Amino acid sequence: MTMHYRFVTPHRTGKWYPDIRTAQEQAYAIGAGFLDPRSGAFYQYPGTRMETQVLGEIVGAVAA
């Protein structure tokens, strides 16, 4: 299973990313928060939430 992450604001939805660090780095583009380069801390803006998605591997799937 693979976990993906994204940030969602009241007005915008971010893309899914395969790791939380990349999702945090890209959050500024949608106004969800920012990653402080000096401390490495992520600051999420009010009204923003982080969503996770588990992608399961499909074994033996048959295409129609």
GISUL-V35684 format. One record per pair of residues at least 12 apart in sequence whose C-alpha atoms are under 6 Angstrom apart, sorted by the first residue. I is the first residue (numbers start at 0). J is the second residue. Records with the same first field share a line. If there is no record, write none. Layout:
# GISUL-V35684
I=J  J
This chain:
# GISUL-V35684
0=54  55  56
1=53  54
2=52  53
3=15  16  17  51  52
4=16  19  50  51
5=22  49  50
6=48  49
7=47  48
8=31  47
31=44  47
32=44
